[in-house]
Amino acid sequence: MTAPTRPEFSWAQVCARRLERHWLAAPSENGTPADIVRAMCGAHAQVITAAELSVGIRTARMSLAEVRRALWEDATLVKAFGPRGTVHLLPADDLSLWTGVLGAISPAAAPGGGFLTAAQTDQVVEAIAEALGDGELTVDELGGAVIGQTGAWAGEFVMPAFQGMWPRWRAALTTAGYRGALCFGPNRGRLATYRRPAGIVPGFRPADAATATAWLVRSYLHAYGPATPAHFAQWLGASRTWAAEVFDSLAGELAPVTVEGAPAWVASGDTRTPVAEPSGTRLLPYFDAYVVGGRPRSLLFPGQASKRALARGQAGNFPVMLVDGVVGGVWHLRRSGRRVDITVEAFGRLLPAQVDELGLQAERIGTYLGSESRLTLGPVNAGGHA
């Protein structure tokens, strides 16, 4: 019996599909901040201003104030530890699902980073949850409470960090977030604070792991598919063995396809290929989800982009310009009072229509930031973000 033919995607069709689903083909007219972040499967927020801009460029009229209000006043967004242990903005309504997955994944590295045993990690996470209660604590305040409850061993300075050392208990901070014991609160001056998700999300508790994992695979494939279990593992920060087992367990809910002849997967019933070719120029900030989650890197960062816009193979360290869905340049933003100067360095010749579209992109960024913008085409000398 002849095996059924897998639907075939060209790379251009993959780009067109992802641009559309990330609200980059056309900006959202009425989506909420949570809607936009959900479409990306989380906005990378290690640099919070970059995360805010990632949301703003995907909308037609949303203001920066609306995004900040959603995060710190309305609590429809939550700042929390997400994929790969990095800080993300996530929809508050999805936090139980996120923690259901993240608290159960088979990690690529040992729990506690090798600085804590599994039992010590459990103790620290429990102490964090109890210390936070319904309040907000800085890391030093939280550390004092954790050490007081667990013992002096938790305060031993053993973790190399920023040319210094951190206390042992901090090795469990991400795990505490994954298990739903903490998320971020508003800054107290220049100091970050932590709080319990249960204090801001009514009825919060981590969801069933199997249910949550199936949800995340479908969400990921909707935003970044076609993709492979290895792509999913790398994006999430989980082991490839675990990811392969998850895809196998969901075989009835997934559909095999090929991308330029290579095997990949989409959610069942989601094999539609866009009719229109990917088009347009787009300015994406540091660590934008489209490039961080987008694979294969060799196709997303072709030619000069692989040398100029990646940092040792890692995406996101440079703000990039997309040309027809792939990286075609880098850019830099500099603020000066009420003006933002945007410099774009293209890796190839831009057509007049593409330059015009860049002008509209720069104008939108300026409006979103409450500033006037000025666009310059030329070399970008700024280095990548650490």
Number of C-alpha atoms within 10 A of each C-alpha: 3 4 5 6 9 16 13 18 21 13 18 21 20 21 25 22 25 25 23 15 18 24 20 23 21 15 17 19 12 12 16 17 26 23 17 25 25 21 17 25 27 24 29 29 23 16 14 15 12 19 24 25 21 25 25 25 24 23 22 16 16 20 19 17 13 15 22 15 15 18 22 16 12 14 17 21 27 25 27 29 28 25 21 17 16 14 23 24 27 29 25 25 17 19 24 24 23 29 28 24 25 29 20 15 19 18 17 16 11 12 17 20 13 12 19 20 13 13 8 18 23 16 17 27 23 16 21 27 21 15 22 20 15 14 12 23 22 17 15 11 14 21 22 14 17 26 20 14 17 16 11 11 13 25 18 14 14 16 17 10 9 7 6 9 12 16 18 25 27 25 21 23 20 25 23 24 26 26 20 26 26 27 24 22 22 16 14 11 7 7 11 14 20 24 24 24 26 17 15 17 17 10 9 16 17 20 18 14 19 15 12 20 22 18 14 19 21 18 17 22 20 21 24 27 28 27 25 20 21 16 20 24 22 16 16 23 21 20 18 18 13 17 23 16 12 16 18 13 13 16 14 10 15 19 18 19 21 18 21 12 11 11 14 19 22 24 21 13 9 14 18 10 15 16 9 10 14 22 18 18 27 27 25 26 26 27 25 27 24 26 24 16 23 22 19 13 18 11 16 21 24 14 13 14 21 19 12 17 26 18 16 9 12 14 24 24 19 25 25 30 24 23 20 19 27 26 27 26 25 25 25 22 19 11 14 10 8 11 15 23 18 22 20 23 18 21 17 10 9 14 9 9 11 17 16 13 15 22 18 15 19 26 19 20 21 20 18 21 20 15 18 19 22 15 18 15 13 11 14 16 11 11 12 14 12 7
